[in-house]
Amino acid sequence: MAKQALYKVTFFNAGKIYELYARHVGASHLWGFTELGELVFDVHESMVIDPTEERLRDEFAATKSLHLPMQSIVRVEEVERKGQSVIRDAASGEKVVMPFPVPAKPR
Protein backbone atom coordinates (compact mmCIF):
# COMPACT_ATOMS: atom_id res chain seq x y z
CA MET A 1 0.00 0.00 0.00
CA ALA A 2 1.38 3.42 -0.93
CA LYS A 3 2.22 5.79 1.88
CA GLN A 4 -0.05 8.85 2.10
CA ALA A 5 1.67 12.20 1.64
CA LEU A 6 1.95 14.43 4.70
CA TYR A 7 2.44 18.19 4.46
CA LYS A 8 3.58 20.73 7.03
CA VAL A 9 1.92 24.08 6.23
CA THR A 10 3.15 27.31 7.81
CA PHE A 11 0.88 30.36 7.52
CA PHE A 12 0.02 33.73 9.10
CA ASN A 13 -3.23 34.05 11.06
CA ALA A 14 -4.21 36.98 13.31
CA GLY A 15 -0.63 38.18 13.89
CA LYS A 16 0.66 34.69 14.66
CA ILE A 17 2.35 31.97 12.63
CA TYR A 18 0.55 28.63 12.62
CA GLU A 19 2.16 25.30 11.71
CA LEU A 20 -0.35 22.58 10.86
CA TYR A 21 -0.11 19.15 9.24
CA ALA A 22 -2.45 17.99 6.48
CA ARG A 23 -2.79 15.03 4.11
CA HIS A 24 -4.07 17.15 1.23
CA VAL A 25 -2.82 20.52 -0.08
CA GLY A 26 -4.00 21.90 -3.39
CA ALA A 27 -5.54 24.74 -5.33
CA SER A 28 -8.90 25.77 -3.94
CA HIS A 29 -11.99 26.28 -6.05
CA LEU A 30 -12.00 29.78 -4.49
CA TRP A 31 -9.80 32.08 -6.54
CA GLY A 32 -6.58 33.09 -4.71
CA PHE A 33 -6.87 30.45 -1.99
CA THR A 34 -5.05 27.21 -1.17
CA GLU A 35 -7.04 24.31 0.26
CA LEU A 36 -5.87 22.11 3.14
CA GLY A 37 -7.74 18.89 3.79
CA GLU A 38 -7.54 16.06 6.29
CA LEU A 39 -5.80 17.99 9.07
CA VAL A 40 -3.65 15.72 11.24
CA PHE A 41 -3.39 16.07 15.02
CA ASP A 42 -1.75 13.85 17.64
CA VAL A 43 -3.93 11.40 19.50
CA HIS A 44 -2.82 11.66 23.11
CA GLU A 45 -3.14 8.53 25.15
CA SER A 46 -0.68 9.61 27.82
CA MET A 47 -0.96 12.08 30.68
CA VAL A 48 1.34 14.66 29.04
CA ILE A 49 -0.70 16.96 26.81
CA ASP A 50 0.58 19.96 24.87
CA PRO A 51 -1.91 22.82 25.47
CA THR A 52 -1.03 24.48 22.15
CA GLU A 53 -1.80 21.31 20.18
CA GLU A 54 -5.05 20.97 22.14
CA ARG A 55 -5.98 24.56 21.29
CA LEU A 56 -5.34 23.94 17.59
CA ARG A 57 -7.34 20.71 17.70
CA ASP A 58 -10.25 22.52 19.37
CA GLU A 59 -10.06 25.44 16.91
CA PHE A 60 -10.07 23.18 13.83
CA ALA A 61 -12.05 20.21 15.22
CA ALA A 62 -15.03 20.45 12.87
CA THR A 63 -13.00 21.62 9.86
CA LYS A 64 -13.37 19.42 6.76
CA SER A 65 -11.16 21.66 4.62
CA LEU A 66 -9.35 24.91 5.28
CA HIS A 67 -9.08 27.58 2.57
CA LEU A 68 -6.15 29.92 3.18
CA PRO A 69 -5.38 33.08 1.19
CA MET A 70 -2.26 32.43 -0.88
CA GLN A 71 -0.50 35.50 0.53
CA SER A 72 -0.84 34.19 4.11
CA ILE A 73 1.08 30.97 3.36
CA VAL A 74 4.76 31.08 4.28
CA ARG A 75 5.76 27.54 3.33
CA VAL A 76 4.43 24.09 2.39
CA GLU A 77 6.73 21.13 3.05
CA GLU A 78 6.18 17.45 2.31
CA VAL A 79 7.48 15.60 5.38
CA GLU A 80 8.12 11.99 6.37
CA ARG A 81 6.46 12.17 9.78
CA LYS A 82 4.38 14.55 11.83
CA GLY A 83 6.03 16.94 14.24
CA GLN A 84 4.41 19.19 16.80
CA SER A 85 1.74 21.62 15.58
CA VAL A 86 2.57 25.04 17.00
CA ILE A 87 1.55 28.69 17.12
CA ARG A 88 4.39 31.23 17.05
CA ASP A 89 4.51 34.97 17.54
CA ALA A 90 4.98 36.54 14.09
CA ALA A 91 7.40 39.23 15.32
CA SER A 92 9.73 37.17 17.53
CA GLY A 93 9.19 33.63 16.22
CA GLU A 94 8.84 32.37 19.80
CA LYS A 95 6.25 29.73 20.58
CA VAL A 96 3.04 31.11 22.01
CA VAL A 97 2.65 29.20 25.26
CA MET A 98 -0.94 28.55 26.14
CA PRO A 99 -1.46 28.50 29.90
CA PHE A 100 -3.16 25.48 31.37
CA PRO A 101 -6.77 26.32 32.31
CA VAL A 102 -7.12 27.21 35.95
CA PRO A 103 -10.34 26.24 37.73
CA ALA A 104 -12.51 29.17 38.72
CA LYS A 105 -12.84 30.01 42.41
CA PRO A 106 -16.16 28.93 43.92
CA ARG A 107 -18.38 31.80 45.01
Buried (B, 14 or more C-beta within 10 A) or exposed (E): EEEEEBBBBBBBEEEBBBBBBBEEBEEBEEEEBBBBBBBBBBEEEEEEEBEBBBBBBEEBEEEEEBEBEEEBBEEBEEEEEEEEBBBBEEEEEEBBEBEEEEEEEEE
